[in-house]
Amino acid sequence: MYHNPVLLNECIKGLNIKPEGVYADVTFGGGGHSRAIMERLGTGHLYAFDQDEDAQANIINDERFTFIPQNFSYFKNFIQLYHNGKIDGVIADLGVSSHQFDTPEKGFSTRFEGRLDMRMSQQNPLDAATVVNTYDHAALTRVFSLYGEVQNAHLVASDIIMARDASPIETTTQLKEAVQGRLQRGHENKVLAQIFQALRIEVNHEMEALTSFLGQCADVLNPGGRLVILSYHSLEDRLVKNFTRTGNAEGIEEKDFFGNPLTPYIIINRKPIVPSEAEIAANSRARSAKLRIAERR
């Protein structure tokens, strides 16, 4: 299967779909969320975004569906281009799809031998091999510390530089060998996953794209429109939490003359919704998922 959608029922319920409404799925992937939305639409319309060329194989053949082959950081511009007016709901399932993890040549997974690529879109000029082989010690340390929360990130960076001085690091296996000495016994897979995650976020400018996207949503949503976001690590979740609570990336609450909060959203779920043990057992990717839902004032 291309991708098993996480918290599917909770996401669809959170969107509060109106049959005549207009919606956007900005992380189309295998189309799991999109198909569930389409089943509930009558005269409405769904706009789906995905920068991964592979996702186009899953396009839904329906006149109520429009596929936009772009990164969601350009969300507002493309909605304005394709749709005259605001929309009633947006869903984003962040992170990497099962298909991307399970395609060795994409280089996302620690499980497979593959080229150090990690690009969500092949149009992106930066790949993981370039990061690993050209970033200086300070830049590598920043990437691993900030995006992977890797302990002793500076030592991991040193090991990579020592290894690449002997020979370029071109594959996932070569990278794993380069950092082997830094993997804590019993936690090898976790540390490797953190290192790979950090590189992926850097390569795809994921935090910048997410910040840009979240900053545009309030302008695109109708009053009463829903914002439904699934995140998979603390950096993403913190950004989503800040934007839904305050309307900005920093989480700084602005107030009007009378001291009332100026947030553009009403929080639907104070605590993030997480998958059940049964769902995690059936789909390991769900393990770290957190769902936040907000409504446009």
TORZAVEX-192454 format. One record per residue (C-alpha): residue in one letter; x negated, y, z. Coordinates in Angstrom, 3 decimals. Example, Ala and Ser with C-alpha at 12.3 -4.5 7.8 and 13.67 -1.06 7.14 Angstrom:
2
(node 'a',(-12.300,-4.500,7.800))
(node 's',(-13.670,-1.060,7.140))
***
This chain:
297
(node 'm',(0.000,0.000,0.000))
(node 'y',(-1.281,3.489,-0.870))
(node 'h',(-0.441,4.964,2.507))
(node 'n',(1.840,4.032,5.378))
(node 'p',(3.359,7.331,6.628))
(node 'v',(2.841,7.939,10.349))
(node 'l',(5.858,8.928,12.507))
(node 'l',(7.992,8.989,9.343))
(node 'n',(11.401,9.070,11.050))
(node 'e',(10.282,11.702,13.545))
(node 'c',(8.869,13.886,10.739))
(node 'i',(12.049,13.678,8.655))
(node 'k',(14.236,14.370,11.683))
(node 'g',(11.995,17.325,12.548))
(node 'l',(12.500,18.856,9.090))
(node 'n',(16.253,19.007,9.746))
(node 'i',(16.930,18.562,6.004))
(node 'k',(19.858,20.282,4.334))
(node 'p',(21.000,18.576,1.078))
(node 'e',(20.853,21.912,-0.789))
(node 'g',(17.578,23.017,0.837))
(node 'v',(14.153,23.645,-0.683))
(node 'y',(11.162,21.894,0.909))
(node 'a',(7.414,21.438,0.491))
(node 'd',(5.243,18.402,1.212))
(node 'v',(1.756,19.896,1.066))
(node 't',(-0.097,16.567,1.516))
(node 'f',(1.698,14.366,-1.020))
(node 'g',(-0.751,11.410,-1.115))
(node 'g',(1.199,8.203,-1.675))
(node 'g',(4.490,10.089,-1.552))
(node 'g',(5.912,8.371,1.548))
(node 'h',(7.192,11.531,3.205))
(node 's',(8.292,12.989,-0.132))
(node 'r',(10.419,9.954,-1.001))
(node 'a',(12.127,10.095,2.393))
(node 'i',(12.879,13.804,1.849))
(node 'm',(14.216,13.163,-1.677))
(node 'e',(16.643,10.544,-0.324))
(node 'r',(18.249,13.259,1.784))
(node 'l',(18.404,15.970,-0.884))
(node 'g',(21.497,16.689,-2.949))
(node 't',(21.072,19.785,-5.118))
(node 'g',(17.918,20.804,-3.250))
(node 'h',(14.310,20.713,-4.461))
(node 'l',(10.967,19.418,-3.238))
(node 'y',(7.566,20.885,-4.117))
(node 'a',(4.625,18.555,-3.454))
(node 'f',(0.948,19.542,-3.288))
(node 'd',(-2.177,17.366,-3.490))
(node 'q',(-5.697,18.136,-4.688))
(node 'd',(-6.668,14.439,-5.002))
(node 'e',(-6.370,13.358,-8.639))
(node 'd',(-5.406,9.819,-7.516))
(node 'a',(-2.200,11.139,-5.927))
(node 'q',(-0.811,11.992,-9.359))
(node 'a',(-0.195,8.277,-9.974))
(node 'n',(2.569,8.487,-7.332))
(node 'i',(4.515,11.428,-8.799))
(node 'i',(8.295,11.049,-8.377))
(node 'n',(10.213,11.160,-11.670))
(node 'd',(13.114,13.391,-10.632))
(node 'e',(14.157,16.834,-11.851))
(node 'r',(14.469,17.906,-8.208))
(node 'f',(10.750,17.234,-7.698))
(node 't',(7.782,19.417,-8.722))
(node 'f',(4.161,18.289,-8.256))
(node 'i',(1.506,20.988,-7.840))
(node 'p',(-2.082,19.631,-8.161))
(node 'q',(-3.632,22.082,-5.710))
(node 'n',(-5.064,22.394,-2.215))
(node 'f',(-2.514,23.700,0.279))
(node 's',(-4.711,26.698,1.073))
(node 'y',(-3.032,28.307,-1.985))
(node 'f',(0.422,27.327,-0.723))
(node 'k',(2.139,30.734,-0.689))
(node 'n',(0.921,31.748,-4.165))
(node 'f',(2.163,28.557,-5.800))
(node 'i',(5.514,28.538,-4.015))
(node 'q',(6.032,32.102,-5.270))
(node 'l',(4.975,31.026,-8.762))
(node 'y',(7.362,28.058,-8.942))
(node 'h',(10.216,29.187,-6.685))
(node 'n',(12.060,32.483,-6.499))
(node 'g',(12.585,32.882,-2.782))
(node 'k',(11.716,31.305,0.554))
(node 'i',(12.015,27.651,1.505))
(node 'd',(13.646,25.642,4.304))
(node 'g',(10.878,23.367,5.508))
(node 'v',(7.216,22.411,5.175))
(node 'i',(5.540,19.147,6.122))
(node 'a',(1.787,18.466,6.305))
(node 'd',(0.219,15.101,7.178))
(node 'l',(-3.396,16.124,7.723))
(node 'g',(-6.539,14.043,7.429))
(node 'v',(-7.367,11.226,5.028))
(node 's',(-4.933,8.784,3.454))
(node 's',(-5.346,5.024,3.787))
(node 'h',(-5.988,4.903,0.037))
(node 'q',(-8.891,7.338,0.363))
(node 'f',(-10.378,5.409,3.298))
(node 'd',(-9.996,2.117,1.436))
(node 't',(-11.677,3.306,-1.796))
(node 'p',(-15.400,2.591,-1.203))
(node 'e',(-16.688,4.925,-3.936))
(node 'k',(-15.083,7.916,-2.176))
(node 'g',(-17.466,7.381,0.756))
(node 'f',(-14.966,8.249,3.521))
(node 's',(-15.192,4.991,5.450))
(node 't',(-17.913,3.633,7.699))
(node 'r',(-16.775,0.115,6.715))
(node 'f',(-17.890,0.127,3.079))
(node 'e',(-21.054,0.642,1.085))
(node 'g',(-20.445,3.657,-1.133))
(node 'r',(-21.931,6.868,-2.434))
(node 'l',(-21.929,9.753,0.080))
(node 'd',(-19.157,11.672,-1.660))
(node 'm',(-16.229,12.451,0.730))
(node 'r',(-14.606,14.980,-1.620))
(node 'm',(-10.803,15.163,-1.520))
(node 's',(-10.985,16.684,-5.010))
(node 'q',(-13.600,15.850,-7.614))
(node 'q',(-13.514,19.528,-8.653))
(node 'n',(-15.291,20.383,-5.400))
(node 'p',(-19.003,21.053,-6.149))
(node 'l',(-20.078,20.140,-2.585))
(node 'd',(-20.336,16.483,-1.556))
(node 'a',(-21.576,14.758,1.591))
(node 'a',(-24.908,13.769,0.022))
(node 't',(-25.651,17.453,-0.622))
(node 'v',(-24.853,18.345,3.002))
(node 'v',(-26.983,15.508,4.391))
(node 'n',(-29.959,16.164,2.101))
(node 't',(-30.075,19.977,1.929))
(node 'y',(-28.692,21.484,5.170))
(node 'd',(-31.377,22.589,7.625))
(node 'h',(-31.523,21.379,11.221))
(node 'a',(-29.382,24.202,12.637))
(node 'a',(-26.681,23.768,9.981))
(node 'l',(-26.483,19.979,10.444))
(node 't',(-26.331,20.398,14.225))
(node 'r',(-23.458,22.879,13.845))
(node 'v',(-21.505,20.495,11.580))
(node 'f',(-21.866,17.467,13.875))
(node 's',(-21.235,19.412,17.077))
(node 'l',(-18.319,21.539,15.871))
(node 'y',(-16.483,19.126,13.563))
(node 'g',(-17.378,15.759,15.081))
(node 'e',(-17.935,16.696,18.733))
(node 'v',(-20.977,14.420,18.494))
(node 'q',(-23.076,14.161,21.660))
(node 'n',(-26.714,15.109,21.080))
(node 'a',(-25.825,16.495,17.644))
(node 'h',(-29.280,18.098,17.412))
(node 'l',(-30.941,14.675,17.746))
(node 'v',(-28.671,13.168,15.078))
(node 'a',(-29.674,16.059,12.804))
(node 's',(-33.373,15.411,13.547))
(node 'd',(-33.042,11.715,12.671))
(node 'i',(-31.337,12.547,9.367))
(node 'i',(-34.039,15.058,8.417))
(node 'm',(-36.784,12.534,9.281))
(node 'a',(-35.069,9.849,7.163))
(node 'r',(-34.423,12.103,4.157))
(node 'd',(-38.046,13.307,4.190))
(node 'a',(-39.032,9.702,3.453))
(node 's',(-36.270,9.119,0.873))
(node 'p',(-33.000,10.893,-0.103))
(node 'i',(-29.912,9.634,1.738))
(node 'e',(-27.439,8.802,-1.027))
(node 't',(-25.128,6.102,0.392))
(node 't',(-23.004,5.442,3.473))
(node 't',(-25.318,2.560,4.418))
(node 'q',(-28.428,4.764,4.235))
(node 'l',(-26.734,7.340,6.463))
(node 'k',(-25.754,4.679,9.011))
(node 'e',(-29.343,3.394,9.037))
(node 'a',(-30.692,6.927,9.536))
(node 'v',(-28.612,7.509,12.689))
(node 'q',(-28.756,3.942,14.030))
(node 'g',(-30.969,4.945,16.965))
(node 'r',(-28.367,7.433,18.233))
(node 'l',(-25.426,5.029,18.390))
(node 'q',(-24.564,4.248,22.004))
(node 'r',(-24.239,0.534,22.637))
(node 'g',(-20.583,-0.436,22.625))
(node 'h',(-19.594,2.902,21.047))
(node 'e',(-21.299,2.511,17.663))
(node 'n',(-18.093,2.703,15.599))
(node 'k',(-16.787,5.731,17.480))
(node 'v',(-20.003,7.731,17.014))
(node 'l',(-20.231,6.785,13.328))
(node 'a',(-16.601,7.833,12.851))
(node 'q',(-17.396,11.208,14.474))
(node 'i',(-20.392,11.735,12.166))
(node 'f',(-18.391,10.803,9.062))
(node 'q',(-15.454,12.984,10.163))
(node 'a',(-17.759,15.973,10.649))
(node 'l',(-19.238,15.604,7.160))
(node 'r',(-15.781,15.187,5.584))
(node 'i',(-14.447,18.334,7.282))
(node 'e',(-17.493,20.328,6.148))
(node 'v',(-17.377,19.050,2.559))
(node 'n',(-13.678,19.829,2.119))
(node 'h',(-13.634,23.063,4.154))
(node 'e',(-10.729,21.473,6.024))
(node 'm',(-10.537,23.887,8.949))
(node 'e',(-10.685,26.944,6.684))
(node 'a',(-7.990,25.472,4.419))
(node 'l',(-5.760,24.603,7.392))
(node 't',(-6.177,28.083,8.907))
(node 's',(-5.294,29.680,5.563))
(node 'f',(-2.255,27.420,5.074))
(node 'l',(-0.868,27.944,8.588))
(node 'g',(-1.297,31.694,8.214))
(node 'q',(0.945,31.639,5.114))
(node 'c',(3.791,29.478,6.423))
(node 'a',(5.686,32.177,8.331))
(node 'd',(5.897,34.273,5.138))
(node 'v',(7.241,31.341,3.113))
(node 'l',(9.855,29.922,5.500))
(node 'n',(13.469,31.057,5.729))
(node 'p',(14.794,31.888,9.235))
(node 'g',(15.661,28.497,10.733))
(node 'g',(13.166,26.772,8.409))
(node 'r',(11.036,24.045,9.966))
(node 'l',(7.261,23.578,10.106))
(node 'v',(6.307,19.918,10.694))
(node 'i',(2.593,19.127,11.125))
(node 'l',(0.849,15.802,11.827))
(node 's',(-2.751,16.159,13.005))
(node 'y',(-5.370,13.542,13.849))
(node 'h',(-8.084,15.275,15.852))
(node 's',(-8.283,17.937,18.540))
(node 'l',(-9.610,20.712,16.273))
(node 'e',(-6.596,20.437,13.957))
(node 'd',(-4.108,20.051,16.785))
(node 'r',(-5.475,23.124,18.600))
(node 'l',(-5.060,25.248,15.453))
(node 'v',(-1.506,23.994,14.868))
(node 'k',(-0.629,24.601,18.515))
(node 'n',(-2.028,28.147,18.396))
(node 'f',(-0.192,29.087,15.194))
(node 't',(3.152,27.670,16.281))
(node 'r',(2.957,29.314,19.720))
(node 't',(1.522,32.698,18.786))
(node 'g',(1.402,33.009,14.986))
(node 'n',(-2.399,33.265,14.863))
(node 'a',(-5.462,31.005,14.892))
(node 'e',(-6.833,32.372,18.170))
(node 'g',(-3.667,31.618,20.158))
(node 'i',(-3.461,35.244,21.350))
(node 'e',(0.122,36.151,22.213))
(node 'e',(1.142,39.559,20.891))
(node 'k',(4.072,41.423,22.477))
(node 'd',(6.409,44.210,21.458))
(node 'f',(6.952,47.501,23.351))
(node 'f',(9.272,45.739,25.806))
(node 'g',(6.884,42.869,26.498))
(node 'n',(8.705,40.278,24.379))
(node 'p',(6.474,37.767,22.522))
(node 'l',(6.116,38.466,18.785))
(node 't',(5.601,34.831,17.763))
(node 'p',(7.284,33.953,14.436))
(node 'y',(8.312,30.493,15.698))
(node 'i',(10.505,28.718,18.219))
(node 'i',(8.736,25.577,19.484))
(node 'i',(10.935,22.495,18.991))
(node 'n',(8.757,20.058,20.963))
(node 'r',(6.682,21.513,23.822))
(node 'k',(4.509,18.413,23.979))
(node 'p',(3.297,16.779,20.758))
(node 'i',(5.174,13.654,19.660))
(node 'v',(2.888,10.607,19.524))
(node 'p',(3.417,7.159,17.962))
(node 's',(4.757,4.225,19.939))
(node 'e',(2.516,1.309,20.859))
(node 'a',(4.396,-0.782,18.286))
(node 'e',(3.616,1.702,15.491))
(node 'i',(-0.047,1.874,16.495))
(node 'a',(-0.224,-1.942,16.482))
(node 'a',(1.271,-1.981,12.964))
(node 'n',(-0.813,0.936,11.655))
(node 's',(-4.121,1.692,13.370))
(node 'r',(-4.363,5.051,11.581))
(node 'a',(-1.465,6.266,13.757))
(node 'r',(-3.558,5.938,16.924))
(node 's',(-4.695,9.574,17.177))
(node 'a',(-1.675,11.234,15.515))
(node 'k',(0.087,14.203,17.121))
(node 'l',(3.257,15.719,15.678))
(node 'r',(4.232,19.347,16.309))
(node 'i',(7.467,20.926,15.081))
(node 'a',(8.375,24.606,15.043))
(node 'e',(11.287,26.657,13.655))
(node 'r',(11.013,30.049,11.948))
(node 'r',(12.737,32.774,13.979))
***
